[in-house]
């Protein structure tokens, strides 16, 4: 049986701990979670590009939109975002090349038909500040 009183005390303690943590640390931790989520989707065989796109875009909107408000985590989050975008483009190109070989050399774009590159990927432009 669940001790509701003990559970309530645990929840209260977690809330106090959270309230004592700077918000930029909490948001940065969520950003790291989005980074990890995108990396998981990119590492699947075959890569799940549509799912990775959403995670990369969500991370991009937070990092680009919040910028320096993310505190000390901003530089590493920007670097991670750039790495994800580059990996996405490279995986997409490799997938297209493999599809072309499998289709007898035709330059089909099967990977592009179902998903698009994350915002900022493949544009040559760095993240906006």
MDTraj code that builds the backbone (N, CA, C; nanometers):
import mdtraj as md
import numpy as np

residues = "UNK UNK UNK UNK UNK UNK UNK UNK UNK UNK UNK UNK UNK UNK UNK UNK UNK UNK UNK UNK UNK UNK UNK UNK UNK UNK UNK UNK UNK UNK UNK UNK UNK UNK UNK UNK UNK UNK UNK UNK UNK UNK UNK UNK UNK UNK UNK UNK UNK UNK UNK UNK UNK UNK UNK UNK UNK UNK UNK UNK UNK UNK UNK UNK UNK UNK UNK UNK UNK UNK UNK UNK UNK UNK UNK UNK UNK UNK UNK UNK UNK UNK UNK UNK UNK UNK UNK UNK UNK UNK UNK UNK UNK UNK UNK UNK UNK UNK UNK UNK UNK UNK UNK UNK UNK UNK UNK UNK UNK UNK UNK UNK UNK UNK UNK UNK UNK UNK UNK UNK UNK UNK UNK UNK UNK UNK UNK UNK UNK".split()
xyz = np.array([
    [0.0829, -0.1168, 0.0000],
    [0.0000, 0.0000, 0.0000],
    [0.0885, 0.1247, 0.0000],
    [0.0454, 0.2278, -0.0663],
    [0.1209, 0.3515, -0.0786],
    [0.0959, 0.4401, 0.0426],
    [0.2044, 0.4853, 0.1032],
    [0.1951, 0.5789, 0.2145],
    [0.1843, 0.7188, 0.1556],
    [0.0623, 0.7691, 0.1431],
    [0.0379, 0.8983, 0.0783],
    [0.1073, 1.0132, 0.1518],
    [0.1152, 1.0024, 0.2811],
    [0.1796, 1.1081, 0.3592],
    [0.3297, 1.1137, 0.3274],
    [0.3940, 0.9978, 0.3227],
    [0.5373, 0.9922, 0.2896],
    [0.5606, 1.0384, 0.1463],
    [0.4732, 0.9991, 0.0567],
    [0.4846, 1.0418, -0.0822],
    [0.4693, 1.1935, -0.0929],
    [0.3757, 1.2491, -0.0191],
    [0.3560, 1.3944, -0.0178],
    [0.4789, 1.4676, 0.0333],
    [0.5447, 1.4115, 0.1355],
    [0.6682, 1.4729, 0.1880],
    [0.7796, 1.4681, 0.0833],
    [0.7881, 1.3583, 0.0107],
    [0.8898, 1.3457, -0.0942],
    [0.8660, 1.4484, -0.2048],
    [0.7418, 1.4651, -0.2440],
    [0.7084, 1.5619, -0.3478],
    [0.7410, 1.7024, -0.3002],
    [0.7066, 1.7334, -0.1750],
    [0.7384, 1.8657, -0.1187],
    [0.8884, 1.8898, -0.1180],
    [0.9659, 1.7886, -0.0809],
    [1.1113, 1.8016, -0.0786],
    [1.1668, 1.8235, -0.2198],
    [1.1139, 1.7525, -0.3173],
    [1.1588, 1.7706, -0.4557],
    [1.1264, 1.9109, -0.5046],
    [1.0110, 1.9627, -0.4684],
    [0.9737, 2.0990, -0.5074],
    [1.0671, 2.2022, -0.4440],
    [1.1016, 2.1827, -0.3163],
    [1.1951, 2.2750, -0.2498],
    [1.3319, 2.2704, -0.3177],
    [1.3768, 2.1510, -0.3512],
    [1.5055, 2.1351, -0.4185],
    [1.5032, 2.2023, -0.5554],
    [1.3969, 2.1828, -0.6288],
    [1.3832, 2.2443, -0.7607],
    [1.3795, 2.3961, -0.7496],
    [1.3054, 2.4474, -0.6530],
    [1.2952, 2.5923, -0.6348],
    [1.4298, 2.6529, -0.5970],
    [1.5175, 2.5742, -0.5367],
    [1.6495, 2.6223, -0.4988],
    [1.7530, 2.6106, -0.6085],
    [1.7144, 2.5561, -0.7231],
    [1.8058, 2.5387, -0.8355],
    [1.7825, 2.6514, -0.9355],
    [1.8895, 2.7160, -0.9821],
    [1.8711, 2.8222, -1.0816],
    [1.7976, 2.7688, -1.2051],
    [1.7028, 2.8458, -1.2548],
    [1.6191, 2.7998, -1.3657],
    [1.7022, 2.7702, -1.4904],
    [1.8121, 2.8441, -1.5125],
    [1.8926, 2.8169, -1.6323],
    [1.9545, 2.6775, -1.6264],
    [1.9801, 2.6279, -1.5057],
    [2.0336, 2.4925, -1.4906],
    [1.9266, 2.3900, -1.5256],
    [1.8058, 2.4138, -1.4800],
    [1.6958, 2.3215, -1.5085],
    [1.6656, 2.3189, -1.6586],
    [1.6579, 2.4364, -1.7212],
    [1.6302, 2.4432, -1.8652],
    [1.7441, 2.3781, -1.9431],
    [1.8682, 2.4055, -1.9041],
    [1.9832, 2.3435, -1.9719],
    [1.9765, 2.1915, -1.9622],
    [1.9345, 2.1403, -1.8476],
    [1.9207, 1.9948, -1.8334],
    [1.8167, 1.9391, -1.9298],
    [1.7100, 2.0122, -1.9514],
    [1.6097, 1.9691, -2.0483],
    [1.6691, 1.9738, -2.1897],
    [1.7508, 2.0743, -2.2159],
    [1.8177, 2.0828, -2.3465],
    [1.9086, 1.9625, -2.3692],
    [1.9833, 1.9238, -2.2656],
    [2.0691, 1.8057, -2.2786],
    [1.9855, 1.6814, -2.3059],
    [1.8673, 1.6756, -2.2476],
    [1.7770, 1.5642, -2.2766],
    [1.7335, 1.5619, -2.4217],
    [1.7054, 1.6796, -2.4788],
    [1.6699, 1.6869, -2.6213],
    [1.7880, 1.6470, -2.7085],
    [1.9088, 1.6878, -2.6694],
    [2.0288, 1.6469, -2.7425],
    [2.0378, 1.4944, -2.7453],
    [2.0237, 1.4335, -2.6291],
    [2.0329, 1.2881, -2.6183],
    [1.9230, 1.2197, -2.6994],
    [1.8031, 1.2745, -2.6953],
    [1.6920, 1.2185, -2.7717],
    [1.7227, 1.2202, -2.9213],
    [1.7720, 1.3333, -2.9710],
    [1.8074, 1.3434, -3.1132],
    [1.9166, 1.2435, -3.1480],
    [2.0167, 1.2313, -3.0621],
    [2.1265, 1.1378, -3.0881],
    [2.0767, 0.9931, -3.0933],
    [1.9829, 0.9593, -3.0074],
    [1.9263, 0.8234, -3.0084],
    [1.8579, 0.7967, -3.1426],
    [1.7768, 0.8910, -3.1895],
    [1.7074, 0.8713, -3.3165],
    [1.8045, 0.8655, -3.4337],
    [1.9087, 0.9463, -3.4308],
    [2.0075, 0.9441, -3.5387],
    [2.0879, 0.8152, -3.5394],
    [2.1034, 0.7515, -3.4240],
    [2.1863, 0.6319, -3.4149],
    [2.1106, 0.5030, -3.4445],
    [1.9824, 0.5107, -3.4679],
    [1.9051, 0.3903, -3.4987],
    [1.9427, 0.3383, -3.6373],
    [1.9146, 0.2133, -3.6611],
    [1.9416, 0.1542, -3.7918],
    [1.8119, 0.1025, -3.8505],
    [1.7539, 0.1680, -3.9480],
    [1.8011, 0.2915, -4.0110],
    [1.7715, 0.4122, -3.9212],
    [1.8429, 0.5222, -3.9451],
    [1.8191, 0.6423, -3.8650],
    [1.6744, 0.6899, -3.8780],
    [1.6203, 0.7388, -3.7685],
    [1.4828, 0.7892, -3.7666],
    [1.4892, 0.9406, -3.7827],
    [1.5058, 0.9847, -3.9070],
    [1.5338, 1.1252, -3.9363],
    [1.4175, 1.2182, -3.9008],
    [1.2947, 1.1763, -3.9243],
    [1.1811, 1.2631, -3.8933],
    [1.1735, 1.2902, -3.7432],
    [1.1966, 1.1864, -3.6628],
    [1.1928, 1.2042, -3.5184],
    [1.3117, 1.2888, -3.4715],
    [1.4286, 1.2639, -3.5294],
    [1.5474, 1.3417, -3.4941],
    [1.5271, 1.4887, -3.5279],
    [1.4611, 1.5155, -3.6399],
    [1.4371, 1.6543, -3.6801],
    [1.3603, 1.7307, -3.5730],
    [1.2578, 1.6704, -3.5187],
    [1.1784, 1.7392, -3.4166],
    [1.2625, 1.7684, -3.2927],
    [1.3400, 1.6714, -3.2477],
    [1.4241, 1.6925, -3.1298],
    [1.5310, 1.7988, -3.1559],
    [1.5927, 1.7959, -3.2747],
    [1.6951, 1.8952, -3.3092],
    [1.6331, 2.0344, -3.3191],
    [1.5188, 2.0433, -3.3831],
    [1.4530, 2.1740, -3.3948],
    [1.4126, 2.2284, -3.2579],
    [1.3607, 2.1424, -3.1704],
    [1.3218, 2.1869, -3.0364],
    [1.4439, 2.2392, -2.9614],
    [1.5544, 2.1662, -2.9694],
    [1.6773, 2.2120, -2.9056],
    [1.7229, 2.3436, -2.9667],
    [1.7148, 2.3551, -3.0986],
    [1.7554, 2.4781, -3.1660],
    [1.6731, 2.5980, -3.1244],
    [1.5438, 2.5795, -3.1131],
    [1.4580, 2.6907, -3.0723],
    [1.4933, 2.7371, -2.9307],
    [1.5218, 2.6443, -2.8434],
    [1.5592, 2.6825, -2.7068],
    [1.6953, 2.7514, -2.7035],
    [1.7945, 2.6904, -2.7663],
    [1.9296, 2.7466, -2.7618],
    [1.9358, 2.8803, -2.8356],
    [1.8817, 2.8845, -2.9552],
    [1.8853, 3.0092, -3.0324],
    [1.7964, 3.1159, -2.9695],
    [1.6838, 3.0763, -2.9168],
    [1.5901, 3.1724, -2.8597],
    [1.6325, 3.2263, -2.7241],
    [1.6951, 3.1420, -2.6432],
    [1.7323, 3.1846, -2.5083],
    [1.8751, 3.2373, -2.5002],
    [1.9613, 3.1894, -2.5890],
    [2.0983, 3.2397, -2.5962],
    [2.1679, 3.2445, -2.4621],
    [2.2192, 3.3621, -2.4279],
    [2.3001, 3.3785, -2.3066],
    [2.2199, 3.3564, -2.1783],
    [2.0890, 3.3559, -2.1878],
    [2.0073, 3.3315, -2.0687],
    [2.0254, 3.1888, -2.0169],
    [2.0858, 3.1014, -2.0981],
    [2.1125, 2.9645, -2.0554],
    [2.2358, 2.9558, -1.9649],
    [2.3016, 3.0685, -1.9458],
    [2.4148, 3.0730, -1.8542],
    [2.5363, 2.9986, -1.9058],
    [2.6064, 2.9344, -1.8136],
    [2.7319, 2.8655, -1.8458],
    [2.7133, 2.7511, -1.9448],
    [2.5950, 2.6985, -1.9568],
    [2.5700, 2.5849, -2.0461],
    [2.5586, 2.6265, -2.1925],
    [2.5386, 2.7555, -2.2198],
    [2.5135, 2.7983, -2.3575],
    [2.6200, 2.7522, -2.4574],
    [2.7490, 2.7744, -2.4321],
    [2.8476, 2.7337, -2.5334],
    [2.8434, 2.5840, -2.5650],
    [2.8325, 2.5004, -2.4639],
    [2.8305, 2.3564, -2.4905],
    [2.7007, 2.3154, -2.5597],
    [2.5904, 2.3816, -2.5275],
    [2.4643, 2.3508, -2.5960],
    [2.4708, 2.3933, -2.7417],
    [2.5305, 2.5085, -2.7700],
    [2.5463, 2.5528, -2.9098],
    [2.6344, 2.4551, -2.9882],
    [2.7427, 2.4113, -2.9251],
    [2.8321, 2.3152, -2.9901],
    [2.7588, 2.1839, -3.0170],
    [2.6859, 2.1361, -2.9184],
    [2.6098, 2.0124, -2.9361],
    [2.5054, 2.0249, -3.0454],
    [2.4380, 2.1386, -3.0506],
    [2.3388, 2.1617, -3.1550],
    [2.4043, 2.1596, -3.2925],
    [2.5192, 2.2237, -3.3057],
    [2.5919, 2.2234, -3.4337],
    [2.6318, 2.0814, -3.4729],
    [2.6781, 2.0031, -3.3753],
    [2.7168, 1.8649, -3.4028],
    [2.5973, 1.7822, -3.4494],
    [2.4831, 1.8015, -3.3853],
    [2.3627, 1.7276, -3.4266],
    [2.3210, 1.7643, -3.5677],
    [2.3229, 1.8936, -3.5986],
    [2.2836, 1.9381, -3.7320],
    [2.3771, 1.8823, -3.8381],
    [2.5070, 1.8834, -3.8100],
    [2.6037, 1.8285, -3.9043],
    [2.5827, 1.6781, -3.9212],
    [2.5637, 1.6072, -3.8112],
    [2.5403, 1.4630, -3.8184],
    [2.4155, 1.4318, -3.8990],
    [2.3101, 1.5112, -3.8790],
    [2.1855, 1.4909, -3.9526],
    [2.2105, 1.5010, -4.1027],
    [2.2818, 1.6054, -4.1442],
    [2.3097, 1.6262, -4.2863],
    [2.3945, 1.5119, -4.3407],
    [2.4979, 1.4717, -4.2684],
    [2.5852, 1.3638, -4.3139],
    [2.5107, 1.2318, -4.3242],
    [2.4276, 1.2016, -4.2260],
    [2.3500, 1.0776, -4.2289],
    [2.2513, 1.0806, -4.3447],
    [2.1872, 1.1956, -4.3658],
    [2.0938, 1.2082, -4.4775],
    [2.1619, 1.1869, -4.6113],
    [2.2805, 1.2443, -4.6284],
    [2.3559, 1.2258, -4.7536],
    [2.3963, 1.0807, -4.7727],
    [2.4444, 1.0166, -4.6669],
    [2.4843, 0.8769, -4.6763],
    [2.3643, 0.7887, -4.7096],
    [2.2523, 0.8215, -4.6517],
    [2.1299, 0.7442, -4.6785],
    [2.0860, 0.7609, -4.8234],
    [2.0947, 0.8838, -4.8756],
    [2.0606, 0.9071, -5.0161],
    [2.1538, 0.8306, -5.1081],
    [2.2833, 0.8303, -5.0760],
    [2.3799, 0.7586, -5.1590],
    [2.3500, 0.6091, -5.1581],
    [2.3178, 0.5557, -5.0403],
    [2.2847, 0.4137, -5.0304],
    [2.1579, 0.3819, -5.1072],
    [2.0593, 0.4705, -5.0995],
    [1.9349, 0.4507, -5.1752],
    [1.9620, 0.4543, -5.3250],
    [2.0502, 0.5432, -5.3673],
    [2.0824, 0.5541, -5.5091],
    [2.1488, 0.4268, -5.5584],
    [2.2404, 0.3717, -5.4799],
    [2.3078, 0.2476, -5.5175],
    [2.2060, 0.1338, -5.5218],
    [2.1184, 0.1277, -5.4232],
    [2.0179, 0.0216, -5.4170],
    [1.9197, 0.0293, -5.5331],
    [1.8976, 0.1495, -5.5856],
    [1.8042, 0.1685, -5.6961],
    [1.8745, 0.1681, -5.8309],
    [1.9929, 0.1090, -5.8354],
    [2.0633, 0.0977, -5.9619],
    [2.1242, 0.2286, -6.0094],
    [2.1614, 0.3158, -5.9179],
    [2.2289, 0.4385, -5.9554],
    [2.1383, 0.5569, -5.9773],
    [2.0060, 0.5381, -5.9659],
    [1.9182, 0.6535, -5.9822],
    [1.9323, 0.7429, -5.8614],
    [1.9313, 0.8717, -5.8825],
    [1.9529, 0.9683, -5.7743],
    [1.8215, 1.0061, -5.7089],
    [1.7496, 0.9078, -5.6577],
    [1.6237, 0.9353, -5.5892],
    [1.6503, 1.0025, -5.4563],
    [1.5499, 1.0657, -5.4037],
    [1.5670, 1.1354, -5.2755],
    [1.4665, 1.0821, -5.1745],
    [1.4744, 0.9515, -5.1522],
    [1.3785, 0.8891, -5.0613],
    [1.3842, 0.9495, -4.9227],
    [1.5034, 0.9820, -4.8726],
    [1.5155, 1.0391, -4.7394],
    [1.4522, 1.1760, -4.7304],
    [1.4566, 1.2539, -4.8380],
    [1.4007, 1.3878, -4.8350],
    [1.2490, 1.3878, -4.8494],
    [1.1954, 1.2822, -4.9008],
    [1.0515, 1.2788, -4.9240],
    [0.9742, 1.2734, -4.7927],
    [1.0353, 1.2174, -4.6896],
    [0.9624, 1.1993, -4.5652],
    [1.0018, 1.2976, -4.4559],
    [1.1127, 1.3662, -4.4737],
    [1.1570, 1.4581, -4.3697],
    [1.2407, 1.5682, -4.4301],
    [1.2546, 1.6757, -4.3598],
    [1.3414, 1.7843, -4.4050],
    [1.4475, 1.8074, -4.2999],
    [1.5524, 1.8749, -4.3408],
    [1.6618, 1.9026, -4.2485],
    [1.6141, 1.9929, -4.1360],
    [1.6717, 1.9733, -4.0182],
    [1.6359, 2.0615, -3.9071],
    [1.6681, 2.2054, -3.9409],
    [1.5973, 2.2973, -3.8803],
    [1.6234, 2.4399, -3.9019],
    [1.7710, 2.4670, -3.8807],
    [1.8330, 2.5330, -3.9785],
    [1.9724, 2.5691, -3.9676],
    [2.0675, 2.4629, -4.0197],
    [2.0202, 2.3414, -4.0460],
    [2.1093, 2.2360, -4.0929],
    [2.1380, 2.2534, -4.2412],
    [2.2639, 2.2439, -4.2751],
    [2.3039, 2.2468, -4.4147],
    [2.3000, 2.3843, -4.4776],
    [2.2775, 2.4886, -4.3991],
    [2.2699, 2.6217, -4.4575],
    [2.4033, 2.6905, -4.4602],
    [2.4986, 2.6373, -4.3861],
    [2.6284, 2.7024, -4.3778],
    [2.6311, 2.8149, -4.2774],
    [2.5161, 2.8525, -4.2286],
    [2.5090, 2.9618, -4.1304],
    [2.5120, 2.9024, -3.9908],
    [2.5811, 2.9685, -3.9035],
    [2.5853, 2.9234, -3.7653],
    [2.4590, 2.9642, -3.6931],
    [2.4434, 2.9170, -3.5724],
    [2.3257, 2.9538, -3.4936],
    [2.3230, 3.1059, -3.4710],
    [2.2053, 3.1594, -3.4710],
    [2.1927, 3.3032, -3.4463],
    [2.1955, 3.3287, -3.2972],
    [2.2498, 3.4411, -3.2608],
    [2.2586, 3.4732, -3.1180],
    [2.1462, 3.5658, -3.0777],
])
top = md.Topology()
chain = top.add_chain()
for i, resn in enumerate(residues, 1):
    res = top.add_residue(resn, chain, resSeq=i)
    for name in ("N", "CA", "C"):
        top.add_atom(name, md.element.get_by_symbol(name[0]), res)
traj = md.Trajectory(xyz[None], top)
